[in-house]
Amino acid sequence: MTTSPTQLTLRHLRADGWTAEVVERWNPHARVRQDLFGIIDVIGVRGADTIGVQTTSAHNVAARIRKIADSGNVAALREAGWILRVHGWAKVGRRWTLTRDEDVS
């Protein structure tokens, strides 16, 4: 079984000192995954910082950036001081690599 981008992001954030958890959830009635605030798969805290990360494959990063930019929740999260990022993962050789770590403004 392959490792999901979400699990890769969790490992990456935890290795970087973040306390991180998955916040997307499965809605069995609609049969879809629902992101926190419609845009966040993983949340992390480190000191006074909070990070919200949308995880995806490397080639879908631009679409996820647009998704976040179009969200009505971004202003409130920015006002609260949150860091918003998109992690794009690609398999390079036999290893998964974070090839795109985009800050969303």
Secondary structure as the mmCIF struct_conf table of DSSP 4:
data_model
#
loop_
_struct_conf.conf_type_id
_struct_conf.id
_struct_conf.beg_label_comp_id
_struct_conf.beg_label_asym_id
_struct_conf.beg_label_seq_id
_struct_conf.end_label_comp_id
_struct_conf.end_label_asym_id
_struct_conf.end_label_seq_id
HELX_LH_PP_P HELX_LH_PP_P1 THR A 2 SER A 4
HELX_RH_AL_P HELX_RH_AL_P1 PRO A 5 ALA A 15
TURN_TY1_P TURN_TY1_P1 ASP A 16 GLY A 17
STRN STRN1 THR A 19 VAL A 22
STRN STRN2 ARG A 25 ASN A 27
TURN_TY1_P TURN_TY1_P2 PRO A 28 ARG A 31
STRN STRN3 VAL A 32 GLN A 34
STRN STRN4 LEU A 36 LEU A 36
TURN_TY1_P TURN_TY1_P3 PHE A 37 ILE A 39
STRN STRN5 ILE A 40 ILE A 40
BEND BEND1 ASP A 41 ASP A 41
STRN STRN6 VAL A 42 ARG A 46
TURN_TY1_P TURN_TY1_P4 GLY A 47 ALA A 48
STRN STRN7 ASP A 49 SER A 57
HELX_RH_3T_P HELX_RH_3T_P1 ALA A 58 ASN A 60
HELX_RH_AL_P HELX_RH_AL_P2 VAL A 61 ALA A 69
TURN_TY1_P TURN_TY1_P5 ASP A 70 ASP A 70
TURN_TY1_P TURN_TY1_P6 GLY A 72 ASN A 73
HELX_RH_AL_P HELX_RH_AL_P3 VAL A 74 GLU A 79
TURN_TY1_P TURN_TY1_P7 ALA A 80 GLY A 81
STRN STRN8 ILE A 83 VAL A 92
TURN_TY1_P TURN_TY1_P8 GLY A 93 ARG A 94
STRN STRN9 ARG A 95 ASP A 103
HELX_LH_PP_P HELX_LH_PP_P2 VAL A 104 VAL A 104
#
